[in-house]
Amino acid sequence: MRTEVAELLIDIEAELRQLALWERVPPPASALASSEPFCIDTLSLPQWLQFVFLPTLYRLLEEETALPERCAITPMAEEYFRGSQLATSNLLAALQRMDDLLTAE
């Protein structure tokens, strides 16, 4: 399962880059320190994916520690991208696969 998670992380990053949602400059540390789910008060969802979700899961994989037992990012992503003109179907599919993989375990 860990290999599948790693592959999905790569897919999510690739989709963010493809959609031109990947940022070169990280947000300030104060934005990353939010206690709100998805850092909704300080980050956009793509920023949260790039600067919180991806690094956290990569770190867990590297340290060979337990992965989250539940994941439900897709509903938030669907809401975030609702009405946007971006072709987000591949990103949403990758997030759904991650949700399914982590929640099924």
ZALOGU-520123 format. One record per residue: residue in one letter; residue number from 1; z, x, y negated of N, C-alpha, C, O in turn. Coordinates in Angstrom, 2 decimals. Layout:
N
@r: a, k: NUM, n.z: Z, n.x: X, n.y: Y, ca.z: Z, ca.x: X, ca.y: Y, c.z: Z, c.x: X, c.y: Y, o.z: Z, o.x: X, o.y: Y
...
***
This chain:
105
@r: m, k: 1, n.z: 0.00, n.x: 0.81, n.y: 1.19, ca.z: 0.00, ca.x: 0.00, ca.y: 0.00, c.z: 0.00, c.x: 0.87, c.y: -1.27, o.z: -0.61, o.x: 0.50, o.y: -2.27
@r: r, k: 2, n.z: 0.68, n.x: 2.00, n.y: -1.23, ca.z: 0.76, ca.x: 2.85, ca.y: -2.41, c.z: -0.62, c.x: 3.34, c.y: -2.83, o.z: -0.90, o.x: 3.47, o.y: -4.03
@r: t, k: 3, n.z: -1.48, n.x: 3.61, n.y: -1.87, ca.z: -2.85, ca.x: 4.04, ca.y: -2.20, c.z: -3.60, c.x: 2.91, c.y: -2.90, o.z: -4.34, o.x: 3.15, o.y: -3.85
@r: e, k: 4, n.z: -3.41, n.x: 1.69, n.y: -2.42, ca.z: -4.07, ca.x: 0.54, ca.y: -3.04, c.z: -3.58, c.x: 0.34, c.y: -4.48, o.z: -4.37, o.x: 0.03, o.y: -5.37
@r: v, k: 5, n.z: -2.29, n.x: 0.52, n.y: -4.70, ca.z: -1.74, ca.x: 0.40, ca.y: -6.06, c.z: -2.36, c.x: 1.46, c.y: -6.96, o.z: -2.77, o.x: 1.17, o.y: -8.08
@r: a, k: 6, n.z: -2.43, n.x: 2.69, n.y: -6.48, ca.z: -3.03, ca.x: 3.78, ca.y: -7.26, c.z: -4.48, c.x: 3.47, c.y: -7.61, o.z: -4.92, o.x: 3.70, o.y: -8.73
@r: e, k: 7, n.z: -5.22, n.x: 2.95, n.y: -6.64, ca.z: -6.63, ca.x: 2.61, ca.y: -6.89, c.z: -6.75, c.x: 1.50, c.y: -7.93, o.z: -7.64, o.x: 1.53, o.y: -8.78
@r: l, k: 8, n.z: -5.86, n.x: 0.52, n.y: -7.86, ca.z: -5.88, ca.x: -0.57, ca.y: -8.84, c.z: -5.51, c.x: -0.08, c.y: -10.24, o.z: -6.06, o.x: -0.56, o.y: -11.22
@r: l, k: 9, n.z: -4.59, n.x: 0.87, n.y: -10.33, ca.z: -4.25, ca.x: 1.44, ca.y: -11.63, c.z: -5.47, c.x: 2.10, c.y: -12.26, o.z: -5.72, o.x: 1.97, o.y: -13.45
@r: i, k: 10, n.z: -6.22, n.x: 2.80, n.y: -11.44, ca.z: -7.46, ca.x: 3.44, ca.y: -11.92, c.z: -8.45, c.x: 2.38, c.y: -12.37, o.z: -9.11, o.x: 2.53, o.y: -13.40
@r: d, k: 11, n.z: -8.57, n.x: 1.30, n.y: -11.59, ca.z: -9.49, ca.x: 0.21, ca.y: -11.95, c.z: -9.09, c.x: -0.44, c.y: -13.28, o.z: -9.94, o.x: -0.73, o.y: -14.12
@r: i, k: 12, n.z: -7.80, n.x: -0.67, n.y: -13.46, ca.z: -7.32, ca.x: -1.30, ca.y: -14.69, c.z: -7.61, c.x: -0.40, c.y: -15.89, o.z: -8.09, o.x: -0.87, o.y: -16.92
@r: e, k: 13, n.z: -7.33, n.x: 0.89, n.y: -15.75, ca.z: -7.64, ca.x: 1.82, ca.y: -16.83, c.z: -9.14, c.x: 1.82, c.y: -17.13, o.z: -9.54, o.x: 1.78, o.y: -18.30
@r: a, k: 14, n.z: -9.96, n.x: 1.86, n.y: -16.11, ca.z: -11.41, ca.x: 1.87, ca.y: -16.31, c.z: -11.87, c.x: 0.61, c.y: -17.03, o.z: -12.74, o.x: 0.69, o.y: -17.91
@r: e, k: 15, n.z: -11.31, n.x: -0.53, n.y: -16.69, ca.z: -11.70, ca.x: -1.77, ca.y: -17.35, c.z: -11.26, c.x: -1.78, c.y: -18.82, o.z: -12.00, o.x: -2.24, o.y: -19.68
@r: l, k: 16, n.z: -10.07, n.x: -1.29, n.y: -19.09, ca.z: -9.62, ca.x: -1.21, ca.y: -20.49, c.z: -10.55, c.x: -0.31, c.y: -21.29, o.z: -10.89, o.x: -0.62, o.y: -22.44
@r: r, k: 17, n.z: -10.96, n.x: 0.79, n.y: -20.70, ca.z: -11.90, ca.x: 1.70, ca.y: -21.38, c.z: -13.25, c.x: 1.02, c.y: -21.58, o.z: -13.84, o.x: 1.11, o.y: -22.66
@r: q, k: 18, n.z: -13.74, n.x: 0.35, n.y: -20.55, ca.z: -15.03, ca.x: -0.33, ca.y: -20.62, c.z: -15.04, c.x: -1.38, c.y: -21.73, o.z: -16.05, o.x: -1.57, o.y: -22.40
@r: l, k: 19, n.z: -13.92, n.x: -2.04, n.y: -21.91, ca.z: -13.81, ca.x: -3.09, ca.y: -22.92, c.z: -13.46, c.x: -2.53, c.y: -24.31, o.z: -13.26, o.x: -3.29, o.y: -25.26
@r: a, k: 20, n.z: -13.39, n.x: -1.21, n.y: -24.41, ca.z: -13.03, ca.x: -0.52, ca.y: -25.67, c.z: -11.63, c.x: -0.92, c.y: -26.14, o.z: -11.38, o.x: -1.05, o.y: -27.34
@r: l, k: 21, n.z: -10.73, n.x: -1.13, n.y: -25.18, ca.z: -9.36, ca.x: -1.48, ca.y: -25.50, c.z: -8.40, c.x: -0.31, c.y: -25.27, o.z: -7.19, o.x: -0.44, o.y: -25.48
@r: w, k: 22, n.z: -8.94, n.x: 0.83, n.y: -24.86, ca.z: -8.13, ca.x: 2.01, ca.y: -24.61, c.z: -7.94, c.x: 2.75, c.y: -25.92, o.z: -8.90, o.x: 3.02, o.y: -26.64
@r: e, k: 23, n.z: -6.70, n.x: 3.07, n.y: -26.24, ca.z: -6.40, ca.x: 3.71, ca.y: -27.51, c.z: -6.11, c.x: 5.19, c.y: -27.34, o.z: -5.50, o.x: 5.61, o.y: -26.35
@r: r, k: 24, n.z: -6.56, n.x: 5.98, n.y: -28.30, ca.z: -6.34, ca.x: 7.43, ca.y: -28.25, c.z: -4.93, c.x: 7.81, c.y: -28.70, o.z: -4.36, o.x: 8.79, o.y: -28.22
@r: v, k: 25, n.z: -4.39, n.x: 7.04, n.y: -29.63, ca.z: -3.10, ca.x: 7.37, ca.y: -30.21, c.z: -2.05, c.x: 6.37, c.y: -29.71, o.z: -2.22, o.x: 5.16, o.y: -29.85
@r: p, k: 26, n.z: -0.97, n.x: 6.88, n.y: -29.13, ca.z: 0.07, ca.x: 5.95, ca.y: -28.67, c.z: 0.82, c.x: 5.31, c.y: -29.84, o.z: 0.88, o.x: 5.87, o.y: -30.93
@r: p, k: 27, n.z: 1.38, n.x: 4.15, n.y: -29.59, ca.z: 2.19, ca.x: 3.50, ca.y: -30.63, c.z: 3.48, c.x: 4.30, c.y: -30.84, o.z: 3.83, o.x: 5.14, o.y: -30.01
@r: p, k: 28, n.z: 4.18, n.x: 4.03, n.y: -31.93, ca.z: 5.46, ca.x: 4.73, ca.y: -32.15, c.z: 6.47, c.x: 4.39, c.y: -31.06, o.z: 6.39, o.x: 3.34, o.y: -30.43
@r: a, k: 29, n.z: 7.40, n.x: 5.30, n.y: -30.86, ca.z: 8.43, ca.x: 5.10, ca.y: -29.83, c.z: 9.19, c.x: 3.79, c.y: -30.04, o.z: 9.58, o.x: 3.15, o.y: -29.06
@r: s, k: 30, n.z: 9.39, n.x: 3.40, n.y: -31.28, ca.z: 10.11, ca.x: 2.15, ca.y: -31.55, c.z: 9.37, c.x: 0.94, c.y: -30.97, o.z: 10.01, o.x: -0.01, o.y: -30.52
@r: a, k: 31, n.z: 8.04, n.x: 0.97, n.y: -30.98, ca.z: 7.26, ca.x: -0.13, ca.y: -30.42, c.z: 7.41, c.x: -0.19, c.y: -28.90, o.z: 7.39, o.x: -1.26, o.y: -28.31
@r: l, k: 32, n.z: 7.55, n.x: 0.97, n.y: -28.28, ca.z: 7.69, ca.x: 1.02, ca.y: -26.83, c.z: 9.11, c.x: 0.65, c.y: -26.37, o.z: 9.33, o.x: 0.37, o.y: -25.20
@r: a, k: 33, n.z: 10.04, n.x: 0.66, n.y: -27.29, ca.z: 11.44, ca.x: 0.39, ca.y: -26.95, c.z: 11.79, c.x: -1.10, c.y: -27.01, o.z: 12.96, o.x: -1.45, o.y: -26.89
@r: s, k: 34, n.z: 10.82, n.x: -1.95, n.y: -27.19, ca.z: 11.08, ca.x: -3.39, ca.y: -27.27, c.z: 11.77, c.x: -3.89, c.y: -26.00, o.z: 11.49, o.x: -3.41, o.y: -24.90
@r: s, k: 35, n.z: 12.65, n.x: -4.85, n.y: -26.16, ca.z: 13.31, ca.x: -5.45, ca.y: -25.00, c.z: 12.64, c.x: -6.76, c.y: -24.59, o.z: 13.07, o.x: -7.40, o.y: -23.62
@r: e, k: 36, n.z: 11.61, n.x: -7.17, n.y: -25.32, ca.z: 10.90, ca.x: -8.40, ca.y: -25.00, c.z: 9.94, c.x: -8.19, c.y: -23.83, o.z: 9.41, o.x: -7.08, o.y: -23.66
@r: p, k: 37, n.z: 9.70, n.x: -9.22, n.y: -23.01, ca.z: 8.71, ca.x: -9.08, ca.y: -21.94, c.z: 7.35, c.x: -8.67, c.y: -22.52, o.z: 6.91, o.x: -9.18, o.y: -23.55
@r: f, k: 38, n.z: 6.71, n.x: -7.75, n.y: -21.84, ca.z: 5.40, ca.x: -7.24, ca.y: -22.25, c.z: 5.42, c.x: -6.61, c.y: -23.64, o.z: 4.36, o.x: -6.39, o.y: -24.23
@r: c, k: 39, n.z: 6.60, n.x: -6.32, n.y: -24.18, ca.z: 6.73, ca.x: -5.80, ca.y: -25.57, c.z: 5.93, c.x: -6.67, c.y: -26.53, o.z: 5.30, o.x: -6.18, o.y: -27.47
@r: i, k: 40, n.z: 5.98, n.x: -7.96, n.y: -26.28, ca.z: 5.13, ca.x: -8.91, ca.y: -27.01, c.z: 5.37, c.x: -8.88, c.y: -28.52, o.z: 4.50, o.x: -9.26, o.y: -29.30
@r: d, k: 41, n.z: 6.55, n.x: -8.44, n.y: -28.92, ca.z: 6.85, ca.x: -8.40, ca.y: -30.35, c.z: 6.36, c.x: -7.13, c.y: -31.04, o.z: 6.36, o.x: -7.05, o.y: -32.26
@r: t, k: 42, n.z: 5.94, n.x: -6.13, n.y: -30.24, ca.z: 5.54, ca.x: -4.85, ca.y: -30.85, c.z: 4.18, c.x: -4.32, c.y: -30.39, o.z: 3.60, o.x: -3.48, o.y: -31.07
@r: l, k: 43, n.z: 3.68, n.x: -4.79, n.y: -29.26, ca.z: 2.42, ca.x: -4.28, ca.y: -28.71, c.z: 1.48, c.x: -5.43, c.y: -28.36, o.z: 1.91, o.x: -6.55, o.y: -28.10
@r: s, k: 44, n.z: 0.20, n.x: -5.12, n.y: -28.37, ca.z: -0.78, ca.x: -6.06, ca.y: -27.80, c.z: -0.71, c.x: -5.92, c.y: -26.28, o.z: -0.15, o.x: -4.93, o.y: -25.79
@r: l, k: 45, n.z: -1.25, n.x: -6.85, n.y: -25.55, ca.z: -1.24, ca.x: -6.73, ca.y: -24.09, c.z: -1.98, c.x: -5.48, c.y: -23.62, o.z: -1.46, o.x: -4.77, o.y: -22.76
@r: p, k: 46, n.z: -3.17, n.x: -5.18, n.y: -24.15, ca.z: -3.82, ca.x: -3.94, ca.y: -23.72, c.z: -2.97, c.x: -2.69, c.y: -24.00, o.z: -2.96, o.x: -1.77, o.y: -23.19
@r: q, k: 47, n.z: -2.26, n.x: -2.67, n.y: -25.12, ca.z: -1.37, ca.x: -1.54, ca.y: -25.40, c.z: -0.24, c.x: -1.48, c.y: -24.37, o.z: 0.11, o.x: -0.40, o.y: -23.89
@r: w, k: 48, n.z: 0.32, n.x: -2.63, n.y: -24.05, ca.z: 1.39, ca.x: -2.66, ca.y: -23.06, c.z: 0.89, c.x: -2.14, c.y: -21.71, o.z: 1.57, o.x: -1.36, o.y: -21.04
@r: l, k: 49, n.z: -0.29, n.x: -2.58, n.y: -21.32, ca.z: -0.85, ca.x: -2.09, ca.y: -20.06, c.z: -1.02, c.x: -0.58, c.y: -20.10, o.z: -0.64, o.x: 0.12, o.y: -19.15
@r: q, k: 50, n.z: -1.58, n.x: -0.07, n.y: -21.18, ca.z: -1.86, ca.x: 1.36, ca.y: -21.28, c.z: -0.61, c.x: 2.22, c.y: -21.42, o.z: -0.50, o.x: 3.27, o.y: -20.77
@r: f, k: 51, n.z: 0.32, n.x: 1.79, n.y: -22.24, ca.z: 1.44, ca.x: 2.66, ca.y: -22.58, c.z: 2.75, c.x: 2.35, c.y: -21.87, o.z: 3.70, o.x: 3.14, o.y: -21.94
@r: v, k: 52, n.z: 2.82, n.x: 1.22, n.y: -21.18, ca.z: 4.04, ca.x: 0.87, ca.y: -20.46, c.z: 3.75, c.x: 0.67, c.y: -18.97, o.z: 4.30, o.x: 1.37, o.y: -18.12
@r: f, k: 53, n.z: 2.89, n.x: -0.29, n.y: -18.66, ca.z: 2.66, ca.x: -0.66, ca.y: -17.26, c.z: 2.06, c.x: 0.48, c.y: -16.44, o.z: 2.62, o.x: 0.87, o.y: -15.42
@r: l, k: 54, n.z: 0.92, n.x: 1.00, n.y: -16.88, ca.z: 0.26, ca.x: 2.06, ca.y: -16.11, c.z: 1.16, c.x: 3.29, c.y: -15.94, o.z: 1.33, o.x: 3.75, o.y: -14.81
@r: p, k: 55, n.z: 1.73, n.x: 3.84, n.y: -17.03, ca.z: 2.58, ca.x: 5.02, ca.y: -16.84, c.z: 3.80, c.x: 4.77, c.y: -15.95, o.z: 4.20, o.x: 5.64, o.y: -15.17
@r: t, k: 56, n.z: 4.37, n.x: 3.58, n.y: -16.05, ca.z: 5.54, ca.x: 3.26, ca.y: -15.22, c.z: 5.17, c.x: 3.26, c.y: -13.74, o.z: 5.87, o.x: 3.85, o.y: -12.92
@r: l, k: 57, n.z: 4.08, n.x: 2.60, n.y: -13.41, ca.z: 3.69, ca.x: 2.56, ca.y: -11.99, c.z: 3.22, c.x: 3.92, c.y: -11.50, o.z: 3.52, o.x: 4.29, o.y: -10.36
@r: y, k: 58, n.z: 2.51, n.x: 4.67, n.y: -12.33, ca.z: 2.13, ca.x: 6.04, ca.y: -11.92, c.z: 3.38, c.x: 6.87, c.y: -11.64, o.z: 3.41, o.x: 7.62, o.y: -10.66
@r: r, k: 59, n.z: 4.40, n.x: 6.75, n.y: -12.48, ca.z: 5.64, ca.x: 7.51, ca.y: -12.30, c.z: 6.33, c.x: 7.10, c.y: -11.00, o.z: 6.80, o.x: 7.95, o.y: -10.25
@r: l, k: 60, n.z: 6.38, n.x: 5.79, n.y: -10.74, ca.z: 7.00, ca.x: 5.33, ca.y: -9.50, c.z: 6.25, c.x: 5.85, c.y: -8.27, o.z: 6.87, o.x: 6.22, o.y: -7.27
@r: l, k: 61, n.z: 4.93, n.x: 5.89, n.y: -8.36, ca.z: 4.14, ca.x: 6.43, ca.y: -7.25, c.z: 4.41, c.x: 7.93, c.y: -7.08, o.z: 4.61, o.x: 8.40, o.y: -5.96
@r: e, k: 62, n.z: 4.42, n.x: 8.66, n.y: -8.17, ca.z: 4.66, ca.x: 10.10, ca.y: -8.12, c.z: 6.02, c.x: 10.43, c.y: -7.54, o.z: 6.16, o.x: 11.32, o.y: -6.71
@r: e, k: 63, n.z: 7.03, n.x: 9.69, n.y: -7.99, ca.z: 8.40, ca.x: 9.94, ca.y: -7.55, c.z: 8.69, c.x: 9.34, c.y: -6.18, o.z: 9.77, o.x: 9.52, o.y: -5.63
@r: e, k: 64, n.z: 7.72, n.x: 8.62, n.y: -5.64, ca.z: 7.85, ca.x: 7.94, ca.y: -4.35, c.z: 9.07, c.x: 7.04, c.y: -4.31, o.z: 9.79, o.x: 6.96, o.y: -3.31
@r: t, k: 65, n.z: 9.30, n.x: 6.35, n.y: -5.43, ca.z: 10.39, ca.x: 5.38, ca.y: -5.49, c.z: 9.83, c.x: 3.97, c.y: -5.27, o.z: 8.62, o.x: 3.77, o.y: -5.21
@r: a, k: 66, n.z: 10.73, n.x: 3.02, n.y: -5.16, ca.z: 10.33, ca.x: 1.65, ca.y: -4.86, c.z: 9.46, c.x: 1.08, c.y: -5.98, o.z: 9.71, o.x: 1.30, o.y: -7.16
@r: l, k: 67, n.z: 8.45, n.x: 0.35, n.y: -5.58, ca.z: 7.59, ca.x: -0.36, ca.y: -6.53, c.z: 8.19, c.x: -1.73, c.y: -6.81, o.z: 9.01, o.x: -2.22, o.y: -6.03
@r: p, k: 68, n.z: 7.79, n.x: -2.36, n.y: -7.90, ca.z: 8.29, ca.x: -3.71, ca.y: -8.18, c.z: 8.00, c.x: -4.64, c.y: -7.00, o.z: 6.98, o.x: -4.51, o.y: -6.33
@r: e, k: 69, n.z: 8.91, n.x: -5.56, n.y: -6.75, ca.z: 8.74, ca.x: -6.51, ca.y: -5.66, c.z: 7.98, c.x: -7.75, c.y: -6.08, o.z: 7.50, o.x: -8.52, o.y: -5.24
@r: r, k: 70, n.z: 7.88, n.x: -7.95, n.y: -7.37, ca.z: 7.13, ca.x: -9.09, ca.y: -7.90, c.z: 6.35, c.x: -8.63, c.y: -9.11, o.z: 6.79, o.x: -7.75, o.y: -9.86
@r: c, k: 71, n.z: 5.20, n.x: -9.22, n.y: -9.29, ca.z: 4.36, ca.x: -8.88, ca.y: -10.43, c.z: 3.60, c.x: -10.14, c.y: -10.82, o.z: 3.05, o.x: -10.83, o.y: -9.96
@r: a, k: 72, n.z: 3.56, n.x: -10.44, n.y: -12.10, ca.z: 2.86, ca.x: -11.64, ca.y: -12.57, c.z: 2.28, c.x: -11.36, c.y: -13.96, o.z: 2.67, o.x: -11.98, o.y: -14.95
@r: i, k: 73, n.z: 1.35, n.x: -10.44, n.y: -13.99, ca.z: 0.71, ca.x: -10.07, ca.y: -15.26, c.z: -0.47, c.x: -10.97, c.y: -15.58, o.z: -0.75, o.x: -11.25, o.y: -16.75
@r: t, k: 74, n.z: -1.17, n.x: -11.43, n.y: -14.57, ca.z: -2.41, ca.x: -12.18, ca.y: -14.78, c.z: -2.26, c.x: -13.40, c.y: -15.68, o.z: -3.09, o.x: -13.58, o.y: -16.57
@r: p, k: 75, n.z: -1.24, n.x: -14.24, n.y: -15.51, ca.z: -1.13, ca.x: -15.40, ca.y: -16.42, c.z: -1.02, c.x: -14.97, c.y: -17.89, o.z: -1.61, o.x: -15.61, o.y: -18.76
@r: m, k: 76, n.z: -0.28, n.x: -13.91, n.y: -18.17, ca.z: -0.17, ca.x: -13.42, ca.y: -19.54, c.z: -1.51, c.x: -12.90, c.y: -20.03, o.z: -1.90, o.x: -13.16, o.y: -21.17
@r: a, k: 77, n.z: -2.22, n.x: -12.19, n.y: -19.18, ca.z: -3.53, ca.x: -11.65, ca.y: -19.56, c.z: -4.54, c.x: -12.77, c.y: -19.80, o.z: -5.33, o.x: -12.71, o.y: -20.74
@r: e, k: 78, n.z: -4.52, n.x: -13.79, n.y: -18.95, ca.z: -5.43, ca.x: -14.92, ca.y: -19.14, c.z: -5.18, c.x: -15.58, c.y: -20.48, o.z: -6.11, o.x: -15.92, o.y: -21.21
@r: e, k: 79, n.z: -3.92, n.x: -15.77, n.y: -20.81, ca.z: -3.58, ca.x: -16.38, ca.y: -22.09, c.z: -3.98, c.x: -15.48, c.y: -23.26, o.z: -4.53, o.x: -15.95, o.y: -24.25
@r: y, k: 80, n.z: -3.70, n.x: -14.19, n.y: -23.12, ca.z: -4.01, ca.x: -13.24, ca.y: -24.20, c.z: -5.52, c.x: -13.23, c.y: -24.49, o.z: -5.92, o.x: -13.22, o.y: -25.66
@r: f, k: 81, n.z: -6.34, n.x: -13.22, n.y: -23.45, ca.z: -7.78, ca.x: -13.10, ca.y: -23.63, c.z: -8.50, c.x: -14.44, c.y: -23.78, o.z: -9.71, o.x: -14.47, o.y: -24.02
@r: r, k: 82, n.z: -7.78, n.x: -15.54, n.y: -23.65, ca.z: -8.38, ca.x: -16.87, ca.y: -23.78, c.z: -9.09, c.x: -16.97, c.y: -25.13, o.z: -8.49, o.x: -16.69, o.y: -26.17
@r: g, k: 83, n.z: -10.33, n.x: -17.36, n.y: -25.11, ca.z: -11.10, ca.x: -17.53, ca.y: -26.34, c.z: -11.71, c.x: -16.25, c.y: -26.89, o.z: -12.46, o.x: -16.30, o.y: -27.86
@r: s, k: 84, n.z: -11.40, n.x: -15.12, n.y: -26.28, ca.z: -12.00, ca.x: -13.87, ca.y: -26.77, c.z: -13.44, c.x: -13.79, c.y: -26.25, o.z: -13.80, o.x: -14.44, o.y: -25.27
@r: q, k: 85, n.z: -14.23, n.x: -13.00, n.y: -26.92, ca.z: -15.62, ca.x: -12.83, ca.y: -26.52, c.z: -15.79, c.x: -11.67, c.y: -25.54, o.z: -16.92, o.x: -11.36, o.y: -25.13
@r: l, k: 86, n.z: -14.71, n.x: -11.04, n.y: -25.16, ca.z: -14.76, ca.x: -9.90, ca.y: -24.24, c.z: -15.03, c.x: -10.36, c.y: -22.81, o.z: -14.58, o.x: -11.43, o.y: -22.39
@r: a, k: 87, n.z: -15.77, n.x: -9.56, n.y: -22.09, ca.z: -16.05, ca.x: -9.83, ca.y: -20.67, c.z: -14.90, c.x: -9.29, c.y: -19.84, o.z: -14.97, o.x: -8.17, o.y: -19.31
@r: t, k: 88, n.z: -13.85, n.x: -10.07, n.y: -19.72, ca.z: -12.62, ca.x: -9.59, ca.y: -19.10, c.z: -12.47, c.x: -9.97, c.y: -17.63, o.z: -11.41, o.x: -9.74, o.y: -17.05
@r: s, k: 89, n.z: -13.49, n.x: -10.53, n.y: -17.02, ca.z: -13.33, ca.x: -11.02, ca.y: -15.65, c.z: -12.94, c.x: -9.90, c.y: -14.67, o.z: -12.12, o.x: -10.13, o.y: -13.79
@r: n, k: 90, n.z: -13.51, n.x: -8.71, n.y: -14.81, ca.z: -13.15, ca.x: -7.61, ca.y: -13.91, c.z: -11.73, c.x: -7.14, c.y: -14.14, o.z: -11.02, o.x: -6.82, o.y: -13.19
@r: l, k: 91, n.z: -11.30, n.x: -7.08, n.y: -15.40, ca.z: -9.92, ca.x: -6.70, ca.y: -15.70, c.z: -8.96, c.x: -7.73, c.y: -15.13, o.z: -7.97, o.x: -7.37, o.y: -14.49
@r: l, k: 92, n.z: -9.24, n.x: -9.00, n.y: -15.35, ca.z: -8.37, ca.x: -10.06, ca.y: -14.82, c.z: -8.33, c.x: -10.03, c.y: -13.30, o.z: -7.28, o.x: -10.27, o.y: -12.70
@r: a, k: 93, n.z: -9.45, n.x: -9.75, n.y: -12.67, ca.z: -9.49, ca.x: -9.67, ca.y: -11.21, c.z: -8.63, c.x: -8.50, c.y: -10.71, o.z: -7.92, o.x: -8.64, o.y: -9.71
@r: a, k: 94, n.z: -8.70, n.x: -7.37, n.y: -11.39, ca.z: -7.89, ca.x: -6.21, ca.y: -11.00, c.z: -6.40, c.x: -6.52, c.y: -11.18, o.z: -5.58, o.x: -6.16, o.y: -10.34
@r: l, k: 95, n.z: -6.06, n.x: -7.17, n.y: -12.28, ca.z: -4.66, ca.x: -7.55, ca.y: -12.51, c.z: -4.18, c.x: -8.54, c.y: -11.46, o.z: -3.04, o.x: -8.46, o.y: -11.00
@r: q, k: 96, n.z: -5.04, n.x: -9.48, n.y: -11.07, ca.z: -4.67, ca.x: -10.45, ca.y: -10.04, c.z: -4.45, c.x: -9.75, c.y: -8.70, o.z: -3.52, o.x: -10.08, o.y: -7.97
@r: r, k: 97, n.z: -5.30, n.x: -8.79, n.y: -8.38, ca.z: -5.12, ca.x: -8.03, ca.y: -7.14, c.z: -3.79, c.x: -7.28, c.y: -7.16, o.z: -3.10, o.x: -7.20, o.y: -6.14
@r: m, k: 98, n.z: -3.43, n.x: -6.73, n.y: -8.34, ca.z: -2.15, ca.x: -6.03, ca.y: -8.46, c.z: -0.99, c.x: -7.01, c.y: -8.28, o.z: -0.03, o.x: -6.72, o.y: -7.57
@r: d, k: 99, n.z: -1.09, n.x: -8.16, n.y: -8.93, ca.z: -0.06, ca.x: -9.18, ca.y: -8.77, c.z: 0.11, c.x: -9.54, c.y: -7.30, o.z: 1.22, o.x: -9.59, o.y: -6.78
@r: d, k: 100, n.z: -0.99, n.x: -9.79, n.y: -6.64, ca.z: -0.96, ca.x: -10.19, ca.y: -5.23, c.z: -0.39, c.x: -9.09, c.y: -4.35, o.z: 0.42, o.x: -9.36, o.y: -3.47
@r: l, k: 101, n.z: -0.80, n.x: -7.87, n.y: -4.59, ca.z: -0.37, ca.x: -6.74, ca.y: -3.77, c.z: 1.14, c.x: -6.49, c.y: -3.90, o.z: 1.84, o.x: -6.33, o.y: -2.91
@r: l, k: 102, n.z: 1.61, n.x: -6.45, n.y: -5.12, ca.z: 3.03, ca.x: -6.16, ca.y: -5.34, c.z: 3.93, c.x: -7.32, c.y: -4.96, o.z: 5.05, o.x: -7.11, o.y: -4.50
@r: t, k: 103, n.z: 3.45, n.x: -8.54, n.y: -5.14, ca.z: 4.26, ca.x: -9.70, ca.y: -4.82, c.z: 4.27, c.x: -9.97, c.y: -3.32, o.z: 5.26, o.x: -10.50, o.y: -2.81
@r: a, k: 104, n.z: 3.21, n.x: -9.63, n.y: -2.62, ca.z: 3.12, ca.x: -9.90, ca.y: -1.19, c.z: 4.01, c.x: -8.99, c.y: -0.37, o.z: 4.42, o.x: -9.34, o.y: 0.73
@r: e, k: 105, n.z: 4.30, n.x: -7.84, n.y: -0.90, ca.z: 5.04, ca.x: -6.82, ca.y: -0.14, c.z: 6.44, c.x: -7.21, c.y: 0.14, o.z: 7.18, o.x: -6.45, o.y: 0.77
***
